[in-house]
Amino acid sequence: MAAQPELEHPRKAFGWAVRDPSGVFSPFNFSRRETGEKDVAFKVLYCGICHSDLHKAKNEWGTSTYPLVPGHEVTGVVTEVGSKVEKFKVGDKVGVGCLVDSCRSCQNCSHNLENYCPQYTLTYDDKYKDGSITYGGYSDSMVADEHFVVRIPDGLPLDAAAPLLCAGITVYSPLRYFALDKPGLHVGVVGLGGLGHMAVKFAKAFGANVTVISTSPYKKEEAIQHLGADSFLISRDQDQMQAAKGTLDGIIDTVSGVHLLLPLIGLLKSHGKLVMLGAPEKPLELPIFPLLCAF
């Protein structure tokens, strides 16, 4: 039997892999490619645990291939650069997020929207152009094209920077894109997990008035006293939800479980924006009438 392409690479690597939908991790020896002329090689020092990693590990989206080494919130220190690398040098603090390649030629790629490229390559559980498997940041080293490597400022600790490469940009981007980054706006954040707490911090930094919406009353103290939210709604409390009806300019919904959208739509002002960022296993119901007129 021919060796797998990734086993033919010369650079030895070690990681933690899942081998079946049980989600149980075990040690995994594999290999990375040599540093190409546009590549940056770095020692992995930290890697965030994204909820997507858990979905993938257990094949909850039905797309996982094993063995699987997750991790796409990866930070470390550069150990080698290719001969044509222009932006990095040995010793730099760097990170890699969700993507490690794309076609570089389509309209989306030309507008820095590689995440919409029909030929993007994910950081793990995907294939490079040479057919070898991509393995993520639950490992001791990585090699990536410099186009998909970001510099971490010296003043930002690598452990704190890692989650910004997925959870952070996932909430920062829509806040900016949908103009929910203006002082004085009223922004709701649904869920106070990995994405939600960052959404609160970013929205507050933009000067917004922030309301956290959660099913968990015990998270109120964390939301208000520790993260700086202005108010807290228990989504199962109909009186609270009714009192807040029509008060929000926008909502960042970070919940990955199946949940009702109608109560959230009711919280929005006319022309308010509901941004869906969670990835539930099953489709959500979207009632249309409340989007058309008041009922």
N, C-alpha and C positions, 0 to 999 in steps of 0.2 A: 504494500500500500504506500502510495506517495505521501511524503510529509506535507503537513499543512503549510501554506506559504509563511504564516507567521512564525513557524518553528524553524524556518530556513534562515531567518534574519540572524545576524551575528551578535547583536547586542543583547546579552542576557538580562532578564528582568524578573522581578518577583512581585506577586500581588495576591489579592484575596478574591476568589471566584465562587460563583454559584454554579452548580452543575445540573440542577433540576429545579422545578417550581416549588420545592420545599422552602427555598429562601435561605438555606443553610450555607454559610461561607466556609471555605477551607483554603489552605495554602495552595498557590498556583505558580508554577514556574513556566515562563514563556519567553518571548524575545521581542525586541523592538528593532526597527530598521536602523541602519547606520545614518549618521547625520548628513543629509543631502545639502546641496549648495545653498538652498533657501530655508533650511531647517534650523530649529533651535532645540537643543537637547537640554533638559533640566532635571535636577533631582527633586522629586516630589516631597514636600515637607508637610503639606496639609491638603485635605480634601473634604469638602462639605458632604453631608448626606442629604440628598434631595429626595422628595417624595417620589419622583420619577424613578429613582434608583430602586425603591422598594417595589413599585409597580413592575418594573422590568425584572427584578430578581425573582419575583413570583409569577411572572408571565401573565399578569392580570390584564394586559392589553392584547395578549395573544400573538405577540410579535417577537418574543425573545428567542435567542439561539444560545446554546450552551456549549462550552463553559463561557460564562459572562463575567467580566470584570467591570463593575459600574464605576461611576464617579465622573462628573463634569463640572465640578467647582474646585479646580485644581490649582494650587499655588506651590512655588518652589524657587530654586536658585539655578540660574543658567550654568551649565558645566561645559558646553561646547556650542559653537555656532558654525554654520556653513560658510563657504567662501564668498557667497553673494548676499549674506545677511547684512542689512543696513541699519536696523533699528535696535539691535541688542548686542550685548557683549557678555563674556564670561563674568559671573558674579552678580548680574542684574537679578532683581526680584521680579518674577513673572507669573502669569496665570493663563489657564486655558479654560474656556467655557464649553458650551454644548456642541460646537462644530469644530472640525479639524480640516475640512476641505469643501470645495464647491467647484462648479464648472468654470468660474471666473469670467465667463463670456456672455451670459444671458443678461436680459434687461435688469433683473433683480440684483444680480451680482455687481453690475455696473453702477448701481445706486446704493451700494453698501447694504443690501437687503439679502444677504446670502442665506438667511433662514428661510426665504421663499424660493430659493433655487431648486429646480426639480431634480438636481443631481448633487445635493449637499451630502456631506459625509458626517455622520454623528461621531462624537468622541468615543463612544463605545457601542457595542452590538451593531456594528455596521461593517462595511468593507471599503478598504482603500481601492484606488484605481488598479493596483496590481493584484487585487483579489484577496489580500491578506486581511485578517480580522482586526477591527479597532478594539483596543482595550483601554479602559478609563483610568481614573486617578486613584483607585484603591490599589495602588502599586508604588514601587519605589522610584520610578523614573518615567519620563515621557519624551517623545520626539514629535515636534509639530512644525508645520510650515509657519514662518514668522508672521504671515498675514493673519493667522488665527491665534496669535499669542499677544497678550496685553502686558504692558509694564505696570507693576505695582509700585506706587510712590513709596519712598523710603520711610515716610512718617506713618504709613499704614501697616499694622502688623499683618503678617501673612495669614494667621489663623482667622482674623476678623475679615480679611479680604476675600477669602475663599467663597463664602456663600453669596457674595455680591455678584459672582460670575454667572449665577443662574437666578437664584431667588431675588437678588438685588435688582438686576437689570429687568427681570420679569415684571416688577411693579414700577420701577423708575420709568421705563419706556412708555407705558400707557398713560401714566400721570402727565408726562410731557406731551406725548402725541395728541392726546385728547384734551389738552389745555386745562387739566385739573391741577396745574402747578402755580396757580395765581393766589396771592394773599387774599384772605377774606372768603374764599370759596368754602362751601360745606361739602366735605368728602366723607363717604362712608366706606368702611373696610369690613368685609364679611370674613370672619375667621381670623384667629390670632395665632396661627402656626408659623411655619418658616417664612412664608410669603407675607402673611398678614402683619407681623410685627415690623417688617421692613417697610411695608406700605404706610403704616402709621408714622414711622420715623421720617420717611421721605416727605409725606404730605405735610407733616408739621414743619419740616425744614423749609418747605415752600411757602409756609405761612397760612395754610388752610386750617379751618376748624374741622376737627376729625371726630367722627362717631364710629366706634367699634360695634359691630353687630355680631352676636355670638349666641350659641345655644347653651353656653357654659357660664353660669353666674359667677363662678369662682375666678374667672379671668378678668373681672372688672377691676380689681386692685392692680393687677399687672398692667392693664391697658391704660388706666388713668394715672396711677402713681409712678409707675416705672417707665412707661413709654410716652407719656404726655398727651394721651388722647383727651378730648374735651368732654365726651359723653359716651355712654355705654347703653346699648339696647339688647335686651334678651329677646331673640327673634321669636320665641314661643309665647311671649307675653303679648297678647293681642292689644291690651290697653296701651302698653308702651309703644308698640308699632303704630297704632292708630294715632297716638299723640304726635308722632314724628312724621306723619304722612305729608308728602309734598315738601320736604324741607332740604333735600340733598341735591346738590348740583351734579354729583356723580358718585358712583359706587364701584369699588374695586372688589370683586368677588373672588376669593382665593380658595374656596372650599372644593375639595376633590371628591367628596361624597355626594350622593344624590340628595337634592334638597329643592324646596319650592322657590320658584322665581317670582311668583305673583306678589308676595308680601314685599319683596325688594323693589319691584317696579313701583309699588305704591308709595315708597319712600321718596321717589324722585320728583323733582320739580318738572314742569313741562320742558321738554327738550333736554332732560337730564340724560346722563350716560351710564349705562350698566356695562362694565367691562368684565368679561368672564375669563378668569385665569386658571381656575381649577381644571382638573381632567378626570371627571367621574367615569367609572367603568361603564355605566349605563347612560343612555340619552336622558336629558332633562326635558321637562315639558315647558314650552314657552307659550303662554296664552297671548293671543294676538289682539283681542279687543282692548285690553288696557293700554296697548301701544298706540291705538288709533284715537281713542277718546276716553273721557271719564265715564266710568260705570259704577 
